[in-house]
Amino acid sequence: MRNHIVRDADIAAAIDATLLRRRQQFDGQPAAWHVLCEAAHVATLDERARRAFVARVAASRGADIALRLLIKAESIRAAVIDALEAGAEVEGGQPAAPFAECAGCTDCEDRPAPAAATHLPPGTVLH
C-alpha cells in the first residue's frame, strides 16, 4: 500500500511541476488553461476520487463533458506514469512530465499546440 501512495504522490508532483512550467504558455487563453488544469487535477486523484469527481461533473455539466474530462485526465496520468517509469529527466527537483493539450480538434477550439509540445514523442500529445 505504501508504494501505491508514494506513486500517487510522485504522479501528482510531476503533474504539478509540469503545470507550473507551462503556465506562461497560456497567457491570454484562460479557457484553455482551465481545461488543462481541471484535467490535470483529476489526473492527480486516486481512482476512487477520480471517479467521484467525474460523476459530479456528469451530474452538473453533462455526461459528454465528464467523459472528455475523464479521457483527458487518464491520458495525462498515463503519459506521466510512462515518463516516471522511463526515468524522465528531473527539472527543479521534479520529474519532467511530457503532457500537452492537443492541437486542431474541436474540443480545444482548433488552437495550435504550444511550442513546447513540438518536442514530445508521438502518443504524448493528449486530448
Secondary structure, 3 states (H helix, E strand, C coil): CHHHHHHHHHHHHHHHHHHHHHHHHHCCCHHHHHHHHHHHHHHHCCHHHHHHHHHHHHHHHCHHHHHHHHHHHHHHHHHHHHHHHCCCCEECCEECCCCECCCCCHHHCCCCCCHHHHHCCCCCECC
